[in-house]
């Protein structure tokens, strides 16, 4: 069995999308299935080690040159039949230089096409590719997968109960404020769900989200609805909790891709970012709510502040629309 080294340091969402390609690689024929080692940030290592098709993980334990040299020293001991740079950034280039090994394949980012779209230019063929397509191109021999593929963390979804008996998850956070569905919309949605008799809500908070959640109207609505707040867990435990949900209502965030990696479909709100960037949900049961306005997309990752000042792209995605989508799901046999 050949030994492969794959580099991807982050982020959570990108790693979960990479997991889909690794899963397809693992389900290939015996003569093409490699033993895969992933080099990634230490914070993600426990989760990535659970991906289908990952044999081992080499963690990067810091952001300066010392930890990078330590990682390179460990990697030099390996006999790699193939090295894939699935990040293609200065750090991954530096790591391979320290290892003394060239990449056999590198991620194609299509950055120029994205920037043209952001500046008002036309859509183009490269933007029809998802991030999983891009990972497939550098990991799979033919760059394509016939038939379906299993979610990379599907084993974590064993606790999910069919139909409406499983909890409904909600993830109101995102790294950048411009990607967060407005708080008053979340409040209205939670109140609507409670009025409909929803009694099992799980609200997921990231490590930096307690500050804006504490004392907020959202916290008040969650308490009134009896929602269980899930925070302070390691990523494997978060994956288990999300994997037990029947659906996750979420912004365009890492938890969106973590949920889908467990097989949990999402109801996702997209504002400043668009499908052409490659990060839309991929499960057939997942849903996206968005509103087309002429200033979308305005940011490659949501980092740029709203130039209008009113976050119209997300304000115009109404709680009633989200509630109707969730009601329709509950009525399904």
GULUM-561113 format. One record per residue (C-alpha): x, y, z. Coordinates in steps of 0.2 Angstrom, whole numbers, padded with zeros to 4 digits. Layout:
<rs>
+-------+-------+-------+
!  east ! north !    up !
+-------+-------+-------+
!     X !     Y !     Z !
...
+-------+-------+-------+
</rs>
This chain:
<rs>
+-------+-------+-------+
!  east ! north !    up !
+-------+-------+-------+
!  0000 !  0000 !  0000 !
!  0008 !  0017 ! -0005 !
!  0011 !  0030 !  0008 !
!  0003 !  0047 !  0004 !
!  0006 !  0064 !  0013 !
! -0007 !  0077 !  0012 !
! -0005 !  0095 !  0018 !
! -0020 !  0105 !  0024 !
! -0018 !  0116 !  0039 !
! -0035 !  0123 !  0040 !
! -0049 !  0129 !  0041 !
! -0062 !  0118 !  0049 !
! -0073 !  0120 !  0034 !
! -0060 !  0117 !  0021 !
! -0054 !  0101 !  0031 !
! -0071 !  0094 !  0031 !
! -0073 !  0097 !  0012 !
! -0056 !  0089 !  0010 !
! -0063 !  0074 !  0019 !
! -0075 !  0070 !  0005 !
! -0061 !  0068 ! -0007 !
! -0051 !  0058 !  0006 !
! -0067 !  0047 !  0008 !
! -0068 !  0044 ! -0011 !
! -0050 !  0040 ! -0011 !
! -0052 !  0027 !  0003 !
! -0066 !  0018 ! -0006 !
! -0056 !  0016 ! -0022 !
! -0050 ! -0001 ! -0028 !
! -0037 ! -0010 ! -0018 !
! -0023 ! -0007 ! -0030 !
! -0026 !  0012 ! -0029 !
! -0030 !  0014 ! -0011 !
! -0016 !  0023 ! -0002 !
! -0011 !  0025 !  0017 !
! -0014 !  0043 !  0020 !
! -0006 !  0054 !  0032 !
! -0012 !  0072 !  0035 !
! -0002 !  0086 !  0041 !
! -0013 !  0099 !  0049 !
! -0014 !  0111 !  0064 !
! -0014 !  0103 !  0081 !
! -0031 !  0110 !  0085 !
! -0039 !  0100 !  0070 !
! -0029 !  0084 !  0072 !
! -0041 !  0074 !  0084 !
! -0056 !  0078 !  0072 !
! -0046 !  0074 !  0056 !
! -0039 !  0058 !  0063 !
! -0058 !  0052 !  0062 !
! -0060 !  0055 !  0044 !
! -0064 !  0040 !  0033 !
! -0048 !  0035 !  0024 !
! -0035 !  0044 !  0036 !
! -0022 !  0032 !  0043 !
! -0012 !  0045 !  0053 !
! -0011 !  0064 !  0057 !
!  0005 !  0074 !  0060 !
!  0000 !  0090 !  0070 !
!  0008 !  0107 !  0067 !
!  0010 !  0113 !  0085 !
!  0012 !  0132 !  0083 !
!  0013 !  0146 !  0070 !
!  0031 !  0151 !  0070 !
!  0046 !  0143 !  0062 !
!  0051 !  0132 !  0076 !
!  0035 !  0121 !  0075 !
!  0036 !  0120 !  0056 !
!  0054 !  0114 !  0058 !
!  0049 !  0101 !  0070 !
!  0035 !  0095 !  0059 !
!  0047 !  0094 !  0044 !
!  0059 !  0083 !  0054 !
!  0045 !  0071 !  0058 !
!  0040 !  0071 !  0040 !
!  0057 !  0068 !  0033 !
!  0057 !  0050 !  0042 !
!  0043 !  0045 !  0030 !
!  0045 !  0037 !  0013 !
!  0031 !  0046 !  0003 !
!  0025 !  0039 ! -0013 !
!  0015 !  0054 ! -0016 !
!  0014 !  0072 ! -0008 !
! -0001 !  0082 ! -0011 !
! -0001 !  0101 ! -0006 !
! -0020 !  0103 ! -0003 !
! -0017 !  0121 !  0004 !
! -0005 !  0129 ! -0008 !
!  0000 !  0143 !  0003 !
!  0017 !  0150 !  0009 !
!  0017 !  0139 !  0024 !
!  0015 !  0123 !  0015 !
!  0028 !  0128 !  0002 !
!  0040 !  0132 !  0016 !
!  0036 !  0115 !  0025 !
!  0040 !  0105 !  0009 !
!  0056 !  0115 !  0007 !
!  0061 !  0110 !  0024 !
!  0057 !  0092 !  0021 !
!  0067 !  0092 !  0005 !
!  0052 !  0086 ! -0006 !
!  0042 !  0093 ! -0020 !
!  0023 !  0092 ! -0021 !
!  0017 !  0079 ! -0034 !
!  0000 !  0089 ! -0035 !
! -0006 !  0106 ! -0028 !
! -0023 !  0113 ! -0025 !
! -0029 !  0124 ! -0039 !
! -0038 !  0139 ! -0031 !
! -0045 !  0149 ! -0046 !
! -0041 !  0165 ! -0036 !
! -0041 !  0176 ! -0052 !
! -0059 !  0170 ! -0057 !
! -0065 !  0174 ! -0040 !
! -0058 !  0191 ! -0039 !
! -0065 !  0195 ! -0056 !
! -0082 !  0190 ! -0050 !
! -0080 !  0201 ! -0034 !
! -0076 !  0216 ! -0045 !
! -0091 !  0214 ! -0055 !
! -0084 !  0203 ! -0069 !
! -0093 !  0188 ! -0078 !
! -0095 !  0171 ! -0071 !
! -0083 !  0159 ! -0078 !
! -0080 !  0140 ! -0080 !
! -0068 !  0138 ! -0066 !
! -0081 !  0145 ! -0054 !
! -0093 !  0130 ! -0058 !
! -0081 !  0119 ! -0048 !
! -0084 !  0116 ! -0030 !
! -0070 !  0115 ! -0017 !
! -0072 !  0096 ! -0017 !
! -0070 !  0096 ! -0036 !
! -0053 !  0105 ! -0033 !
! -0048 !  0093 ! -0020 !
! -0053 !  0079 ! -0031 !
! -0042 !  0085 ! -0045 !
! -0026 !  0084 ! -0034 !
! -0031 !  0068 ! -0025 !
! -0040 !  0057 ! -0037 !
! -0032 !  0050 ! -0052 !
! -0046 !  0054 ! -0064 !
! -0052 !  0069 ! -0054 !
! -0070 !  0062 ! -0053 !
! -0080 !  0050 ! -0043 !
! -0093 !  0038 ! -0051 !
! -0108 !  0036 ! -0039 !
! -0110 !  0042 ! -0022 !
! -0097 !  0044 ! -0008 !
! -0099 !  0042 !  0010 !
! -0098 !  0057 !  0022 !
! -0080 !  0057 !  0030 !
! -0087 !  0057 !  0047 !
! -0103 !  0047 !  0044 !
! -0098 !  0035 !  0059 !
! -0102 !  0049 !  0071 !
! -0120 !  0050 !  0065 !
! -0125 !  0033 !  0073 !
! -0135 !  0042 !  0087 !
! -0147 !  0050 !  0075 !
! -0165 !  0046 !  0076 !
! -0175 !  0045 !  0060 !
! -0188 !  0058 !  0056 !
! -0193 !  0071 !  0068 !
! -0188 !  0063 !  0084 !
! -0170 !  0069 !  0083 !
! -0165 !  0086 !  0090 !
! -0164 !  0101 !  0078 !
! -0147 !  0110 !  0079 !
! -0144 !  0128 !  0077 !
! -0127 !  0137 !  0074 !
! -0130 !  0156 !  0075 !
! -0111 !  0160 !  0074 !
! -0098 !  0163 !  0061 !
! -0081 !  0169 !  0061 !
! -0085 !  0186 !  0052 !
! -0101 !  0196 !  0058 !
! -0106 !  0199 !  0040 !
! -0109 !  0181 !  0038 !
! -0121 !  0180 !  0053 !
! -0140 !  0180 !  0050 !
! -0146 !  0194 !  0061 !
! -0149 !  0191 !  0079 !
! -0168 !  0196 !  0078 !
! -0171 !  0184 !  0064 !
! -0164 !  0170 !  0075 !
! -0175 !  0175 !  0090 !
! -0190 !  0175 !  0079 !
! -0186 !  0158 !  0072 !
! -0183 !  0151 !  0089 !
! -0200 !  0158 !  0095 !
! -0209 !  0152 !  0080 !
! -0202 !  0134 !  0082 !
! -0207 !  0134 !  0101 !
! -0224 !  0140 !  0096 !
! -0225 !  0125 !  0084 !
! -0221 !  0113 !  0098 !
! -0202 !  0110 !  0094 !
! -0195 !  0104 !  0111 !
! -0178 !  0098 !  0107 !
! -0167 !  0112 !  0101 !
! -0148 !  0111 !  0102 !
! -0139 !  0128 !  0100 !
! -0120 !  0127 !  0096 !
! -0108 !  0140 !  0101 !
! -0090 !  0142 !  0095 !
! -0075 !  0146 !  0107 !
! -0076 !  0165 !  0103 !
! -0095 !  0167 !  0103 !
! -0100 !  0167 !  0122 !
! -0095 !  0185 !  0123 !
! -0109 !  0191 !  0111 !
! -0121 !  0177 !  0116 !
! -0121 !  0181 !  0135 !
! -0135 !  0192 !  0140 !
! -0142 !  0194 !  0122 !
! -0160 !  0192 !  0116 !
! -0154 !  0176 !  0107 !
! -0149 !  0169 !  0124 !
! -0166 !  0174 !  0131 !
! -0176 !  0166 !  0117 !
! -0165 !  0150 !  0119 !
! -0168 !  0149 !  0137 !
! -0187 !  0152 !  0135 !
! -0188 !  0138 !  0122 !
! -0178 !  0126 !  0133 !
! -0164 !  0124 !  0121 !
! -0148 !  0115 !  0126 !
! -0133 !  0126 !  0123 !
! -0118 !  0116 !  0117 !
! -0101 !  0124 !  0120 !
! -0083 !  0121 !  0126 !
! -0082 !  0104 !  0118 !
! -0068 !  0097 !  0108 !
! -0071 !  0096 !  0089 !
! -0074 !  0077 !  0090 !
! -0087 !  0079 !  0103 !
! -0095 !  0093 !  0093 !
! -0096 !  0082 !  0078 !
! -0104 !  0068 !  0088 !
! -0117 !  0081 !  0094 !
! -0120 !  0088 !  0077 !
! -0121 !  0071 !  0070 !
! -0135 !  0067 !  0082 !
! -0146 !  0081 !  0075 !
! -0159 !  0079 !  0061 !
! -0154 !  0095 !  0053 !
! -0142 !  0110 !  0057 !
! -0149 !  0128 !  0054 !
! -0133 !  0138 !  0051 !
! -0124 !  0152 !  0043 !
! -0110 !  0150 !  0030 !
! -0098 !  0143 !  0043 !
! -0086 !  0129 !  0048 !
! -0101 !  0120 !  0057 !
! -0110 !  0119 !  0041 !
! -0097 !  0108 !  0033 !
! -0094 !  0099 !  0049 !
! -0113 !  0094 !  0050 !
! -0113 !  0088 !  0032 !
! -0097 !  0078 !  0035 !
! -0107 !  0068 !  0048 !
! -0121 !  0066 !  0036 !
! -0132 !  0079 !  0044 !
! -0141 !  0090 !  0032 !
! -0141 !  0109 !  0034 !
! -0153 !  0124 !  0032 !
! -0140 !  0137 !  0028 !
! -0141 !  0156 !  0026 !
! -0129 !  0164 !  0013 !
! -0126 !  0182 !  0012 !
! -0110 !  0190 !  0006 !
! -0103 !  0174 ! -0002 !
! -0111 !  0164 ! -0016 !
! -0112 !  0147 ! -0024 !
! -0098 !  0151 ! -0036 !
! -0085 !  0151 ! -0022 !
! -0087 !  0133 ! -0020 !
! -0093 !  0131 ! -0002 !
! -0112 !  0128 ! -0005 !
! -0119 !  0113 !  0005 !
! -0117 !  0096 ! -0005 !
! -0130 !  0084 !  0003 !
! -0146 !  0082 ! -0007 !
! -0157 !  0085 !  0008 !
! -0148 !  0102 !  0013 !
! -0156 !  0118 !  0009 !
! -0150 !  0136 !  0006 !
! -0159 !  0152 !  0009 !
! -0152 !  0168 !  0000 !
! -0158 !  0184 ! -0008 !
! -0151 !  0190 ! -0024 !
! -0146 !  0208 ! -0023 !
! -0134 !  0217 ! -0035 !
! -0120 !  0219 ! -0023 !
! -0117 !  0200 ! -0020 !
! -0104 !  0194 ! -0019 !
! -0095 !  0207 ! -0009 !
! -0082 !  0197 !  0000 !
! -0072 !  0181 ! -0004 !
! -0074 !  0175 !  0014 !
! -0086 !  0187 !  0023 !
! -0071 !  0197 !  0031 !
! -0075 !  0213 !  0022 !
! -0088 !  0224 !  0031 !
! -0105 !  0227 !  0023 !
! -0102 !  0243 !  0012 !
! -0121 !  0247 !  0012 !
! -0121 !  0246 !  0031 !
! -0138 !  0237 !  0032 !
! -0133 !  0219 !  0028 !
! -0147 !  0218 !  0016 !
! -0142 !  0201 !  0009 !
! -0146 !  0192 !  0026 !
! -0159 !  0204 !  0033 !
! -0170 !  0200 !  0018 !
! -0169 !  0181 !  0021 !
! -0184 !  0181 !  0033 !
! -0188 !  0170 !  0048 !
! -0205 !  0165 !  0040 !
! -0196 !  0157 !  0025 !
! -0184 !  0147 !  0036 !
! -0199 !  0142 !  0048 !
! -0209 !  0136 !  0032 !
! -0194 !  0126 !  0026 !
! -0193 !  0117 !  0043 !
! -0212 !  0115 !  0044 !
! -0212 !  0106 !  0027 !
! -0198 !  0094 !  0033 !
! -0208 !  0089 !  0049 !
! -0223 !  0085 !  0038 !
! -0213 !  0073 !  0027 !
! -0218 !  0055 !  0031 !
+-------+-------+-------+
</rs>
